[in-house]
Amino acid sequence: MTKFLLSLHVLAAIIAVGPVAVAASMFPRSLRRAHEDSGAVTGLHLLHRVCRVYAGVGIAVPVFGFATASNMGVLGSAWLITAIGLTAVAAGVLAMWILPAQQDALAELGAAEASPSPGTPPAPQAGPAVRIAARLAAATGIFNLLWATVTILMIVRPGSTTGA
């Protein structure tokens, strides 16, 4: 049963976290190009949707992870507690920093695309989008480093007595 649960946990991590990591990493660069290429806006919407949907699917990762750890009897292990904490931080970065910033960027682009009526000031220029892109790139880098650290902890399992 442990091997089955571990397989589900690893598959869920690959299927859920991988697309979020890639889509979130692609978003800042696409955002920078969106002011010059109207086709990039459609791509931004797709990247944001991938991040949102797979973030929801990602709930399966800790569910299968807790089941696996419980079955292995390692719930109190320091490496696992650290990995759980880092996973929670990564989820927080995604939910409270990356996804809202992506939504803000899309709203900013929507405002920039709206054609102003006569006598109204021009729509916002690329400045805010570039600032959002820079913050998103930093947040995505942090998110990806957190997941890389969790992956290493899951493989190395420092201090584990269950074998490598």
C-alpha positions as CSV (number, residue, x, y, z in Angstrom):
1,M,0.0,0.0,0.0
2,T,2.9,2.4,0.8
3,K,4.3,2.0,-2.8
4,F,0.9,2.7,-4.2
5,L,0.3,5.8,-2.1
6,L,3.9,7.0,-2.8
7,S,3.3,6.6,-6.5
8,L,0.1,8.6,-6.3
9,H,1.9,11.3,-4.3
10,V,4.7,11.6,-6.8
11,L,2.4,11.5,-9.8
12,A,0.2,14.2,-8.3
13,A,3.3,16.4,-7.6
14,I,4.5,16.0,-11.2
15,I,1.1,16.5,-12.8
16,A,0.0,19.4,-10.5
17,V,3.1,21.3,-9.5
18,G,5.0,21.0,-12.8
19,P,2.5,22.9,-14.9
20,V,2.1,25.6,-12.3
21,A,5.9,26.1,-12.0
22,V,6.2,26.3,-15.8
23,A,3.2,28.5,-16.5
24,A,4.0,30.9,-13.6
25,S,7.6,31.1,-14.9
26,M,6.4,32.0,-18.4
27,F,3.9,34.6,-17.3
28,P,6.3,37.5,-16.5
29,R,8.1,37.3,-19.8
30,S,4.8,37.1,-21.7
31,L,3.5,40.0,-19.7
32,R,6.5,42.2,-20.8
33,R,5.7,41.3,-24.4
34,A,1.9,41.8,-24.2
35,H,2.1,45.6,-24.8
36,E,3.8,45.0,-28.1
37,D,1.9,41.8,-29.2
38,S,-1.9,41.6,-28.7
39,G,-1.7,37.8,-29.2
40,A,0.3,37.6,-26.0
41,V,-2.7,38.7,-24.0
42,T,-4.5,35.5,-24.9
43,G,-1.5,33.5,-23.9
44,L,-1.4,35.3,-20.5
45,H,-5.0,34.4,-19.9
46,L,-4.2,30.7,-20.6
47,L,-1.1,30.8,-18.4
48,H,-3.1,32.3,-15.5
49,R,-5.8,29.6,-16.0
50,V,-3.2,26.9,-15.9
51,C,-1.9,28.3,-12.7
52,R,-5.4,28.5,-11.1
53,V,-6.6,25.1,-12.2
54,Y,-3.5,23.2,-11.3
55,A,-3.2,25.0,-8.0
56,G,-6.6,23.4,-7.2
57,V,-5.4,20.0,-8.5
58,G,-2.3,20.4,-6.3
59,I,-4.3,19.8,-3.2
60,A,-3.9,16.1,-4.0
61,V,-0.1,16.3,-3.4
62,P,-0.3,16.9,0.4
63,V,-3.3,14.6,0.7
64,F,-1.4,11.6,-0.8
65,G,1.7,12.8,1.0
66,F,0.1,12.6,4.4
67,A,-1.3,9.2,3.6
68,T,2.1,8.0,2.5
69,A,3.9,9.4,5.5
70,S,1.3,8.0,7.9
71,N,1.6,4.6,6.3
72,M,5.4,4.8,6.5
73,G,5.3,6.0,10.2
74,V,7.4,9.1,9.5
75,L,4.9,11.9,10.3
76,G,7.1,13.1,13.2
77,S,10.3,13.1,11.2
78,A,12.1,16.5,11.1
79,W,12.7,16.3,7.3
80,L,9.0,15.7,6.7
81,I,7.9,18.5,9.0
82,T,10.3,20.8,7.3
83,A,9.0,19.7,3.9
84,I,5.4,20.2,5.0
85,G,6.2,23.7,6.3
86,L,8.0,24.6,3.0
87,T,5.0,23.2,1.0
88,A,2.7,25.5,3.0
89,V,4.9,28.5,2.3
90,A,5.0,27.6,-1.4
91,A,1.2,27.3,-1.4
92,G,0.9,30.7,0.3
93,V,3.3,32.3,-2.2
94,L,1.1,30.9,-5.0
95,A,-2.3,31.8,-3.5
96,M,-1.4,35.2,-2.0
97,W,1.3,36.6,-4.3
98,I,1.5,34.9,-7.7
99,L,-2.2,34.4,-8.6
100,P,-3.3,37.8,-7.4
101,A,-0.4,39.5,-9.2
102,Q,-1.3,37.7,-12.4
103,Q,-4.9,38.8,-12.0
104,D,-3.8,42.4,-11.4
105,A,-1.6,42.2,-14.5
106,L,-4.5,40.9,-16.6
107,A,-6.7,43.7,-15.3
108,E,-4.0,46.3,-16.1
109,L,-3.8,45.0,-19.6
110,G,-7.6,45.1,-19.9
111,A,-7.6,48.7,-18.9
112,A,-4.8,49.4,-21.4
113,E,-6.6,47.7,-24.2
114,A,-9.9,49.6,-23.6
115,S,-10.0,52.4,-26.1
116,P,-10.5,55.7,-24.4
117,S,-13.4,57.9,-25.5
118,P,-12.7,61.5,-26.6
119,G,-11.6,63.7,-23.8
120,T,-10.4,61.0,-21.5
121,P,-6.9,60.4,-20.4
122,P,-4.9,57.7,-22.2
123,A,-4.8,54.2,-20.8
124,P,-1.9,53.1,-18.6
125,Q,1.3,52.4,-20.4
126,A,3.7,49.5,-20.0
127,G,5.3,50.8,-16.7
128,P,2.8,49.1,-14.3
129,A,2.9,45.9,-16.2
130,V,6.8,45.9,-16.2
131,R,6.7,46.4,-12.4
132,I,4.2,43.6,-12.0
133,A,6.3,41.4,-14.2
134,A,9.3,42.0,-12.1
135,R,7.5,41.2,-8.9
136,L,6.0,38.1,-10.5
137,A,9.4,36.9,-11.7
138,A,10.7,37.2,-8.1
139,A,7.7,35.4,-6.6
140,T,7.9,32.6,-9.1
141,G,11.6,32.2,-8.4
142,I,10.8,31.9,-4.7
143,F,8.0,29.4,-5.4
144,N,10.2,27.3,-7.6
145,L,13.1,27.3,-5.1
146,L,10.7,26.2,-2.4
147,W,9.5,23.3,-4.5
148,A,13.0,22.3,-5.4
149,T,14.0,22.3,-1.7
150,V,10.9,20.1,-0.9
151,T,11.9,17.7,-3.7
152,I,15.4,17.4,-2.4
153,L,14.1,16.8,1.2
154,M,11.8,14.1,-0.2
155,I,14.6,12.3,-1.9
156,V,17.5,12.7,0.6
157,R,15.3,12.5,3.8
158,P,18.1,13.6,6.1
159,G,18.1,11.6,9.3
160,S,15.6,9.1,8.0
161,T,15.8,5.5,9.2
162,T,13.6,4.1,6.5
163,G,16.4,3.9,3.9
164,A,17.3,6.1,1.0
